[in-house]
Amino acid sequence: MTSSAGVGTERYTTFLDVENQVKPWLRFLRVNTSFDQALTIITEGCCTAVQRFLGAPIAPIVYGPDDGLGKFDGAAGLYSGYIMLPRTPVLEVVSVVEWQGNNPVTLTEIVNPGTNTVPGNPYPLDGYQVNYRTGRITRVLGGIWNRPFYPGSNNVWVTWLAGYNPIPTDIVMVTLNWIGRIFKNGFEASAIRPPAPGEEGGGGGESSKGLWLGIPGDVKAVLQTYLAPGVG
């Protein structure tokens, strides 16, 4: 993971390493550096396109208040005490800070209501619960009772780590295949343009045109399984 790309708050990290994954996949000798720049550009482009299609990171990356994604409005309704993190799956919630007026209060994750207690106090702590798959953070009182966040505008600040660890093998494999097609059919065959029908690697199929026609169908087929309910 050597670089990141983003548009505004859309930040993604390259999840394939050119030297240790892309070159061996293409059967390149590591001492051959002639195509390193091209392979790096293709790899970063494919990794960004795959994650943009999912609308979620693959390589683990930290989001928070500084990038604009980690600030949420506190709710006033009795049963509205939850927020949905916009980047999932969640690997770790680093911190949840609830600004109560000018007073920042760091909340505690309630993992098990029966054990999250303080010395001398038999009642579970006030804090939050997390659904790591969906990114839902629920404000709780006494460990199990839903309560609203302190009302306010952008007063709930969350820092979290999202992505996959380990990175799914099927995503790695289809992305490497796509990189190989672009390099072979787009770079080697024509250098600066997609091959035309009748040329080496040509014929009009999407697999022969690299990034020009977007993500190939076989890559989408794998990625769409991660958009299905219950996956992630």
C-alpha positions in Angstrom: 0.0 0.0 0.0 2.1 2.8 -1.3 -0.3 5.5 -2.3 -3.8 6.9 -1.9 -6.3 8.6 -4.2 -9.4 10.5 -3.6 -11.9 13.1 -4.7 -12.9 15.4 -1.8 -13.7 13.0 1.1 -13.4 10.0 -1.2 -10.0 8.6 -0.1 -8.8 5.1 -1.1 -5.5 3.4 -0.6 -3.8 1.2 -3.2 -4.3 -2.4 -2.0 -1.8 -4.1 -4.4 2.0 -3.8 -4.3 3.7 -3.6 -7.7 6.9 -5.2 -6.7 5.6 -8.1 -4.6 2.2 -8.8 -6.2 1.8 -7.3 -9.7 5.2 -8.1 -11.1 5.1 -11.8 -10.0 1.6 -12.1 -11.3 2.8 -10.9 -14.7 5.9 -13.1 -14.5 8.2 -10.1 -14.5 11.7 -10.3 -13.1 11.9 -7.9 -10.2 15.2 -6.5 -11.5 13.3 -5.3 -14.6 12.3 -1.8 -13.8 11.5 -0.7 -17.4 7.8 -0.7 -16.9 7.6 0.3 -13.2 6.0 3.7 -13.9 3.3 2.3 -16.2 2.6 -0.6 -13.8 2.3 1.8 -10.9 -0.2 4.0 -12.8 -2.3 1.1 -13.9 -2.3 -0.5 -10.5 -3.4 2.7 -8.7 -6.0 3.3 -11.4 -7.5 -0.2 -11.1 -7.4 -0.2 -7.3 -9.2 3.2 -7.1 -11.8 2.1 -9.7 -12.6 -1.1 -7.8 -13.0 0.7 -4.5 -15.1 3.5 -6.1 -17.4 0.9 -7.6 -17.9 -0.5 -4.1 -18.2 2.9 -2.5 -16.0 1.5 0.3 -12.3 0.9 1.0 -10.6 -2.4 0.5 -7.2 -1.6 2.0 -7.6 -0.4 5.6 -7.7 3.4 6.0 -8.5 5.7 8.8 -11.4 8.2 8.5 -12.3 10.9 10.9 -13.3 14.5 11.6 -10.4 16.0 9.7 -11.5 14.7 6.4 -15.1 15.7 6.8 -16.5 12.2 7.1 -16.3 11.8 10.8 -18.6 14.6 12.0 -22.3 13.9 12.7 -25.2 15.8 14.1 -26.5 14.8 17.5 -30.1 13.7 17.6 -32.9 14.8 19.9 -35.5 12.1 19.4 -35.8 9.3 22.0 -35.2 6.5 19.4 -32.9 8.3 17.1 -29.7 7.7 19.0 -27.6 6.2 16.2 -25.4 7.2 13.3 -24.3 5.3 10.2 -20.6 5.5 9.3 -20.3 6.1 5.6 -17.3 3.8 5.0 -17.5 0.1 5.9 -16.7 -2.6 6.9 -15.4 -1.2 10.2 -12.3 -2.8 11.5 -11.9 -0.5 14.6 -13.6 2.4 16.2 -10.7 4.6 17.4 -12.7 7.1 19.3 -16.2 8.6 19.6 -16.3 12.1 21.1 -19.7 13.7 22.0 -19.5 17.5 22.3 -21.9 18.5 25.0 -21.9 22.2 24.5 -18.2 23.2 24.9 -17.4 20.0 26.8 -15.9 17.1 24.7 -16.9 13.8 26.3 -15.1 10.6 25.1 -17.5 7.7 25.0 -16.8 4.1 25.8 -17.7 1.2 23.6 -20.1 -1.2 25.5 -19.1 -4.7 24.4 -20.8 -6.7 27.1 -23.2 -4.8 29.3 -22.6 -7.1 32.2 -18.9 -6.4 32.4 -18.5 -2.8 31.4 -18.6 -1.4 34.9 -16.6 0.9 37.0 -15.3 0.0 40.5 -18.0 0.5 43.1 -20.7 0.9 40.5 -22.6 -2.2 39.5 -24.3 -0.6 36.5 -22.8 -0.7 33.0 -21.1 2.4 31.7 -22.9 5.0 29.5 -21.5 4.8 26.0 -22.1 3.2 22.5 -22.4 -0.1 20.7 -21.0 -0.9 17.2 -22.2 -3.0 14.3 -18.9 -3.5 12.5 -20.4 -4.8 9.3 -22.9 -2.1 8.7 -21.1 0.8 10.5 -24.0 1.6 12.8 -23.0 3.2 16.1 -25.8 3.2 18.7 -25.8 5.5 21.7 -26.7 3.5 24.8 -27.5 4.3 28.5 -26.9 1.7 31.1 -25.3 -0.6 28.6 -28.5 -1.7 26.8 -31.0 1.2 26.6 -31.0 3.3 23.4 -30.7 7.0 24.1 -30.1 10.0 21.8 -26.7 11.6 21.2 -26.4 15.1 22.8 -28.2 17.4 20.3 -26.1 19.7 18.2 -24.7 20.3 14.7 -21.6 18.3 13.9 -21.0 17.6 17.6 -20.4 13.9 17.4 -16.9 13.2 16.2 -15.9 9.6 15.2 -12.5 8.3 14.1 -12.5 4.8 12.7 -10.5 2.3 10.6 -12.4 0.8 7.6 -11.5 -1.8 5.0 -10.6 -5.5 5.0 -7.9 -7.3 6.9 -6.9 -9.6 5.3 -7.9 -8.3 1.9 -10.2 -10.9 0.2 -8.3 -13.2 -2.2 -11.0 -13.0 -4.9 -10.7 -9.2 -5.1 -6.9 -9.4 -5.3 -7.1 -12.0 -8.1 -9.6 -10.3 -10.3 -7.9 -7.0 -9.9 -4.5 -8.5 -10.8 -6.2 -10.1 -13.9 -7.5 -6.7 -14.9 -4.1 -5.0 -14.5 -2.6 -7.7 -16.7 -5.1 -7.1 -19.5 -4.5 -3.4 -19.5 -0.8 -3.8 -19.6 -0.8 -6.5 -22.3 -3.6 -5.3 -24.5 -3.5 -1.6 -23.8 0.1 -0.8 -23.1 2.2 -3.4 -24.9 0.0 -3.6 -28.0 -0.7 0.0 -28.7 1.1 2.1 -26.0 -1.3 5.0 -25.9 -4.6 3.8 -27.2 -6.8 0.7 -26.9 -6.3 -1.8 -29.8 -8.7 -1.6 -32.6 -10.6 -4.7 -34.0 -8.2 -6.8 -35.9 -5.1 -5.6 -34.0 -3.2 -7.6 -31.4 -5.6 -8.0 -28.4 -8.4 -6.2 -30.3 -11.9 -7.3 -31.3 -14.0 -4.8 -29.5 -14.5 -6.8 -26.3 -14.4 -4.9 -23.0 -11.5 -7.0 -21.7 -9.2 -5.8 -24.4 -9.6 -2.1 -23.7 -8.4 -1.7 -20.1 -9.8 1.3 -18.3 -11.4 2.8 -21.4 -14.7 1.0 -21.0 -14.6 0.9 -17.2 -14.6 -2.2 -15.0 -14.8 -5.5 -16.9 -17.9 -7.7 -16.3 -16.0 -10.5 -14.7 -14.5 -8.1 -12.2 -17.9 -6.6 -11.5 -19.4 -10.0 -10.9 -17.0 -10.6 -8.0 -17.4 -7.1 -6.6 -21.2 -7.3 -6.7 -21.1 -10.2 -4.2 -19.7 -7.7 -1.7 -22.6 -5.4 -2.3 -25.1 -8.1 -1.4 -26.9 -8.0 2.0 -24.9 -9.7 4.7 -21.6 -9.5 2.9 -18.7 -7.4 4.2 
